[in-house]
Amino acid sequence: VQLQASGGGLVQAGDSLRLSCAASTRTSNIYAVGWFRQAPGKERELVAAVSWSGSNTKYADSVKGRSTISRDNAKNMVYLQMSSLKPEDTAVYSCAARTTSSITAIYTTQSEYAYWGQGTLVTVSS
C-alpha cells in the first residue's frame, strides 16, 4: 500500500482543516488506516484510526469531539476533518495503513502499521 497525505497548511486557532490520505494498492487487500502526528520534540502519537468498513473509529482524547476520520473505499481515500484547531495541534501529520482480514478491526499503535505515507505539516497560529 502506498500512501500520500495532503491538506496541511498554516491556519489560525479555531479554524478547520481537512487532511486527505490517498492510498494505492496492487491487490484487492483490505486495509485499516490511522492518522498519526508528531509535534516538534515530541513522540509520534495516534490521532485517529478507522477500520476498512468505516464502522469503527478511535480518537485520541486530545482531538475527540473536534475531529472526524472517514474513508471512501471506492476512491481509496481516507480523510481527517479537524475543527476548532489549537496551537497544540501543530505537528506533522502522517497516515499509515496495514492490511487486515477483518473489515471492522482498528489498530492504535505505530508498530501495527506496515505502510506509511510522507507527512503533511499543520501549523496552527494563535
C-alpha positions as CSV (number, residue, x, y, z in Angstrom):
1,V,0.0,0.0,0.0
2,Q,1.4,3.4,-1.0
3,L,0.1,6.4,0.8
4,Q,0.1,10.1,0.0
5,A,-1.0,12.6,2.7
6,S,-2.1,16.2,1.8
7,G,-4.1,19.1,3.1
8,G,-1.8,20.6,5.7
9,G,-1.0,24.2,5.9
10,L,-0.9,27.3,8.1
11,V,-4.2,28.1,9.8
12,Q,-5.4,30.2,12.8
13,A,-6.6,28.9,16.0
14,G,-10.3,28.0,15.8
15,D,-10.1,27.2,12.1
16,S,-10.9,23.9,10.4
17,L,-8.8,21.7,8.2
18,R,-9.3,18.5,6.2
19,L,-6.4,16.2,5.7
20,S,-6.5,13.6,2.9
21,C,-4.7,10.3,2.5
22,A,-4.7,8.8,-0.9
23,A,-3.9,5.1,-1.0
24,S,-2.9,2.9,-3.8
25,T,-2.7,-0.9,-3.7
26,R,-1.6,-3.5,-6.2
27,T,-4.1,-6.1,-4.9
28,S,-7.6,-6.1,-3.6
29,N,-6.4,-6.3,0.0
30,I,-8.4,-4.5,2.6
31,Y,-6.6,-2.2,5.0
32,A,-7.1,-0.3,8.1
33,V,-5.8,3.3,8.4
34,G,-4.5,5.5,11.1
35,W,-3.6,9.2,11.3
36,F,-0.6,10.0,13.5
37,R,1.1,13.2,14.3
38,Q,4.5,14.3,15.6
39,A,5.0,17.7,17.1
40,P,8.5,19.2,17.5
41,G,10.3,17.5,20.3
42,K,7.6,15.0,21.0
43,E,6.8,11.4,20.3
44,R,4.6,10.5,17.4
45,E,1.1,9.8,18.6
46,L,-2.1,8.4,17.2
47,V,-4.7,11.0,16.3
48,A,-7.4,8.7,14.8
49,A,-7.9,5.3,13.4
50,V,-10.6,3.8,11.1
51,S,-11.5,0.2,10.1
52,W,-11.8,-0.8,6.5
53,S,-15.6,-0.7,6.8
54,G,-15.5,2.7,8.4
55,S,-17.8,1.5,11.1
56,N,-15.2,1.5,13.8
57,T,-13.1,4.5,14.7
58,K,-11.0,5.7,17.6
59,Y,-9.7,9.1,18.5
60,A,-7.0,10.5,20.8
61,D,-8.6,12.2,23.8
62,S,-6.9,15.4,22.7
63,V,-8.9,15.6,19.4
64,K,-12.1,13.7,20.4
65,G,-15.1,15.8,19.6
66,R,-13.1,18.0,17.3
67,S,-12.1,15.5,14.6
68,T,-13.7,13.0,12.3
69,I,-11.9,10.3,10.4
70,S,-13.7,8.9,7.4
71,R,-13.0,6.9,4.3
72,D,-14.2,6.4,0.7
73,N,-13.0,3.0,-0.3
74,A,-14.3,3.5,-3.9
75,K,-11.8,6.3,-4.2
76,N,-9.1,4.8,-1.9
77,M,-9.2,7.9,0.2
78,V,-9.2,8.5,3.9
79,Y,-9.9,11.9,5.5
80,L,-9.3,13.6,8.8
81,Q,-11.5,16.5,9.4
82,M,-10.3,18.7,12.2
83,S,-12.1,21.7,13.7
84,S,-11.5,24.2,16.5
85,L,-7.8,23.8,15.9
86,K,-5.5,24.8,18.6
87,P,-1.8,25.7,18.6
88,E,-1.0,22.4,20.3
89,D,-2.4,20.7,17.2
90,T,0.7,21.9,15.3
91,A,2.5,18.8,14.0
92,V,3.5,16.8,11.0
93,Y,0.5,14.5,10.3
94,S,1.1,11.2,8.6
95,C,-1.3,8.5,7.5
96,A,-0.5,4.8,7.9
97,A,-2.1,1.6,6.7
98,R,-2.0,-2.1,7.4
99,T,-3.7,-4.9,5.6
100,T,-6.1,-6.9,7.6
101,S,-8.6,-9.8,7.3
102,S,-11.2,-8.0,9.4
103,I,-13.3,-5.2,7.9
104,T,-14.0,-3.9,11.4
105,A,-10.6,-4.1,13.0
106,I,-8.8,-0.9,14.0
107,Y,-5.2,-0.5,15.1
108,T,-3.9,2.1,17.5
109,T,-0.2,1.6,17.8
110,Q,2.6,2.6,15.4
111,S,4.1,-0.9,15.4
112,E,0.8,-2.3,14.0
113,Y,1.1,-0.3,10.8
114,A,3.3,-1.5,7.9
115,Y,2.8,1.3,5.4
116,W,3.4,5.0,6.0
117,G,3.0,8.0,3.8
118,Q,5.1,11.1,4.0
119,G,3.8,13.7,6.4
120,T,1.9,16.9,5.9
121,L,2.6,19.9,8.2
122,V,-0.2,21.5,10.0
123,T,0.7,24.8,11.8
124,V,-1.9,26.5,13.9
125,S,-1.1,30.0,14.9
126,S,-2.6,31.6,18.0
